[in-house]
Amino acid sequence: MKPLKELKAKDLLEKPKYRISPDATISETIGKLLRTEERALPVVEGGEFLGMITLKNILKRRKIPLNAKVRNFIFVPPRIDTETPIFDIADIMISQDLRVLPVVKDKRFKGIVSIRKILQIVAEDPIVGGAEIAEIMNASPASVGENESTKKVARFMIMGDYRSLPVVDSRGKVMGIVGLKDIMNVMEKPQSKSSAGEIHGEKEPADILIKSITTPPITISVKSTIKEAVSSMLSNDTSILIIVDEGRKLIGVVTERDILEKVIRLRKEVQPFIQIAGVDEAHIDALPKLHDLIQKMLKKAEKFIEVIAITVRVKHHHHMEDVTKYTISLKVTTPYEIYTIEEWDWTMEEALNKCIKKFLKIIKKKKDKMKGR
C-alpha cells in the first residue's frame, strides 16, 4: 500500500451505488438514500455533475411534497479532482460534514470518494490503525433519552450535526443507538389523524418515542485499536461505536469523524483545523465573533501546547419566554490528548468564552505541574 502522504483521490475513486436525475421525485430519492451507505446521492444529468442531495438536507426542510423534484433541493459541495491528496479530502469532509465527495473533471462526473473507503485505507496504516481508540474517543458524548419523541430528537441531531447518537434510560444506561436513517424511516411513513377542525384522513408524519426505533448499540473496548474500530464500523454498517463501563453506563463514543481527525493530524499544518457546527442561518452573523475568540485562544494556548484541531458544536435551547440558551461543546485536539469542555450561557460568544477560559486553565495547570516535577 502507498504511504498515506502519497494517496490521492484517484486511488480512492469509486462508482456510486446510485445516482439521481434532477427530475426525480423526493419520494424516489428518499428510497435510494435509505439504501445507500453514504446517505448522499450525486445529482447528474447527461453525465454533467449538478450537485448532491442528502438525507439531512431533506430533514431540514419541512413539509416537502413527496412528488417535488430533486432539482429544487440540490446543494453543491466542494468538488475534488483525481489528484486531490487524501489529507485535503479528509479536511473537506470534516469541515463540510460530508461522508462522500464528488470527483469532477470539466463538469463531468467521474465518481465519488467515500469516508468508508478512506477508513478502509487508513486502518492499514500502522500509525493510524495501531493507535488505541482511547486516544481519539469523545469522553463527553451527547446522548438522548429513550422517552424523547422522534421529532424532538430529529431537531436536536440536525442542529448539532449528529448522524447517530446513543440512547440512554433514566439511569444513564445505554439502551441502544438511533440514526437519522432510523428517524427518516419513521417520518416518511405518514399516519392518518382525525380530530376537531381537521379533514378526515389528513396525513402527518409519525411522531413516536425514540425507544421504539432504537437499534442495539455496537460497543467496543476502550483498549481496542483504530484498525479494530474501523473493522467493526464497516462490518456493522455504523458510523459510531459506543464505549460503556461494566454497568453499561456511557463513557465515550468514537465516530468516523474522530478517525478522520487522526488522519489530519499526520499532516503538519501552520494553522490548526477549525470547525464550528450547529450555527443556524438566523445566527450566522455570530460566526466572525466565534472565530475571533478561537484565534485569541490559540495565541494564548501556543505557550503551553500544540493545537491541531478545534471543533465547536452549538446547541440551541428555546424557552417559553422566547429566550434562547446556548450550550457549546469545545473539542481541542492536540498531538497527545483530546480535551472536551461544555458550558452554557445566554449568548454563543459568552458560552464559548467560558469553555476557552476553562481549557486555558486546564492546560496551564498541567504545564505548571510538569515544570514542578
N, C-alpha and C positions, 0 to 999 in steps of 0.2 A: 504494500500500500504506500502511496505517496505520503510524504510528510504533510501535516495539516497546512503549513505555510505555502505549499505548492498547489493545493487543491483549489479548483475554480468551478464555476457553475457547470461547465461542460462535463466535468467529472461526476456531477450530481444530477444531471438532467434526466427527467422522467416525462413520460406521456401521461396526462391526467386521465383518471378513470372516466370522467365525464367532462364535456364542455357544453356550454349552453348558448342558444341563439338569443339575440336581443328581443326577438318577438315571442319567445317562450313565455308561458304564464307563470305567475308566482306559485301557483299550486304545483305545477310540474317541477319547478325549480326546488321547492321545499322537499319534494320526494327524493330528488337526486342529492340534495345537500345532506339529507339524513343517511344516505347510503355511502357517502364518501368520507374518508378519514380526516381530511383537511377541513371539512365544514366550509369550504370555499370553492367556487367554480369560476373558471375563466369564461368570459363572455366573448365569443368570437363570431365574426361574420365574414364569410368569404375568405377565410384564412387571416383576416386582419384582427389584431387584438384590440378590443374596445374597453375592457376593464374587468372587474371582478364583482361577484355578489356573494355575500356571506350570510350565515345563519344569524350572526349578531346584528348585522345591518337590518335584516328583516324584523328581528325582535324589537329593535329600537323604534321602528315605525309602527304607529298604532292604526288599527282598522284598515289594513291594506286589503283591497278586494282580491280574492284568490284568482280572479281572471285578469288582473292587472298585468301589464307587460314588463318584462325584466328591464328593458331599456330605460325605464323611468327610475330605476333604483341602483344603477351601476355606480361603483366608485373606482377611481383609477389609482392603483397602488404604485409605489416606486417600481420601475422596470429594471431588470438586470440583463446583461448580455452574457454570452458564453465565457467571457474572460473575467467576470467578476469574481474576486477572491472569496473564499469561504468565510473569512473574518468579516468582510463587508456584508455578506449575505446574513450572517448571524446578527450583526449590528442592526440592519434594516428590520429584520423580523422582530427583534425586541422593541425597537423604537416605534414601530408601526403596529405592534401587536398582531402580527400575521403568522400563520403557520405554513403559508405557501407563497411563493413569489413567481411571477411570470417571467419567462425568458423570451425576450422580443428582439428581433433584428429587422430594421427598416419597416416597422409596424407589423411585421409578420410574426405570428405566434409560433414559437419553436418548442415550447414545453414548459415544465414547471420545475422548481426546486422546492421540495417539501422539508419541513422540520424533521419528519420521521427519517428521511434519507440522511440528513445531516447527523442525526443521533446515531444511526447505524454506523456511519463512518467514524465519528469521533470516539465512540465507545471502544474502538480497537486501538486508539492512540494510548500508549502507556501512561502518559502524563494525565490525560483526562480520564480515561477508563479505569485507571488504577487508583484514583483518588476515592476516599470514603465519602458517602453522601452527607455525613455529619459536617463536612467542610462547606457544603453548599445549601443545606436544607434551611427552610424558613422555620425558626423555632417559635415564632409568634403568629401562626397562621390564622386567617379568618375562617369562620365556620358558620353554619346556620342551624337553627333548632328544628327538630323533626316535626314540630307542630305549626311551623310557619306555612303560609299559603304560597302556591306556585307563583302567583302574580308578584307578591312581595319579594320573593327570592329572585325572580327574574330581574326586577328593577335593581336589586342590590348587586347582582352579578354584572349587569350591564354598566352600572355606574362605577363599579370597582374594577372593571375589565377582568373579571374572573370567568374562566371557561368551565371549571369544575370546583366544587367545594365539599369539604367533609360535612356530614350531617351528624349532630350530636343530640343526645337526650338531655333531660333536665339535670342530670348528674355530671354531664360533660363527657360521657362515654360515647365513643364513635359507633354510630349505628349503620353508617353507610356513606355513600357519596352521591352527589347529584351534579349533572352537567347540563349545559344549555340544550344539548340534544334531547335529553330526557324531558325538559320543560317544553321544548318545541313539540315533541311527540304528543303531549297533552293539549297544548294550546292550539294546535292546528285542527283538533277534533272538536268542533263546536257542540254545545249541548243546548237542547231546547229549554225555554223557560216561558212561563205564562203567569202573569200576575196583573194586578190592577193597573190599568194605563198602558199595558203592553199588548202588542198584537200576538195572538196565539201562534206558537211555533217560531217566534223570533229566535235568532241564533246568537249566542255569545260564547267566547272562548271559555273552556272549562277552567275552574279555579278550585284546586283541591289541596289537601295537606301534603307537604313535601315528602313526608314519610311514606306515602303511598307509591311514590315513583323512585324512591331511593334504591340504589343498587349496592351490592356488597362491596366494601372497600378493598382495594388491593394494598396490603400492608407490606412493609419491608423493614428489616433490621437497621438500626442506626449505624451499624458497623459494615453494612453492605457497601460494595464499590459502585461507582457510577456505571461501570460496564454491566453489573448485575441489575442496577436500576433500569437502565435502558432496555435490557432484555425483558424485564418484567413489564415495562410500559408497552413495548411492541407486541408481546405475546398476548397481553390482556386488552389491547386497544384502548389505552388510557393515557391521558396527559398529566396525571397526578398520582403520586404514591403517598400513602399515609404512614406515619411513624407513630406508634402507640406504646404506652408502657404496659406493664403486666396486668393492670386493671382496665386496659383498653381506653385509657384517657389519652386525649390527643396531645402529642408532644412536638409534632412537626410535620411538614409536608415537603415533598420535592416535586418540582414541575419541570416540564420541558424547558421553560424559560430559565430556570436555575442552571440547567446544564449548558444552555447557550451562553450564559454569562461566564461560566467557567472557560468556555472556548475563547470568548473575547478577551479574557484576562491574559491569554497567551500572547496576545499582540500588545506590545508595549506602545502606549499612546501618550502624546503630550497632555491631552485633556481627558479626564475621565468621561465615561459614557454616562449621560444623564437622561432619565425618562420621568415624565410626570403624567400620571394616568388618572382618569376619573373627573377631570375638569370639563363640565358640560359647556355648551355654546353660550349659555346665559352668563357664564363667569369667565369667559375666555380672556377678558382683559386683565385678569389676575395673574396670568402666566408670566409676564415680564417681571412682576414683583417676586414671584416664587423663584424664578431663575436667578434674580439678583441676590436673594437670600442664600441660595445654594453656592453661588460664586464667592460670596463673603465667607461662607463656612469653609470652603475649600482652602482659601488663603490662610485661615486660622488652623485648619486641620493638618496642612502640609508640614507644620512644625513638629508634629507628633507621629504622623502615619501617612503611608501612601494610599490614596483612594483611587480605585479602578472603576467603580460604577456606583451610581446613585439612582435609586428608584423611589419615587414619591407617589403614594396612592391616596387619593382624596375620596372620602365618603361623605355624602350629604345626609343630614338627618333633619327632616321637616317637622315643625311643631304647629300646634293648633293656632297659636297667635301669629302665624306666618313668619316666624323667625327661623332661620336655618342655622343649625350647629354643624361644625365640620370636624371630622376625625381624620387625622393624617398619619399614615404609616411611612416612616422613613427607613429605607434599607440601604446601608452603606457597605459596599463590597471592597475589601482590602486583599492583599496577596495571601494573607494567612487567616483571616477571620471575617465573618459577616455580622454586622450589627443591625438589629431591627428594633426600632423605637416607635411607639404610638402615643399620640397626645391629641386632645380636642380643644376647640375654642369656638367663639362665635364668628371668627374670620379665618380664612385659609392661611393668611400670612402669619397670624399670631400662633395658630396651631403648629405650623411648620417651624416657626421660631422657637417654640417650646421644645420640639424634637431636636433641633440643632443644638440648643443650649445643653440639653441632656447628653447628646452624643459627644460634644466637645468636653464636657465634664468627665465623661467616662474615659475617653482616650487620654486626657491629661492626667487623670488619676493613675491610669495604667502605666503611663510613661514615667511618672514620678516614682511609682513603685519599683519599676525596673532600674531606675537610677539608684535607688536606695539599697539595692542588693549588693 
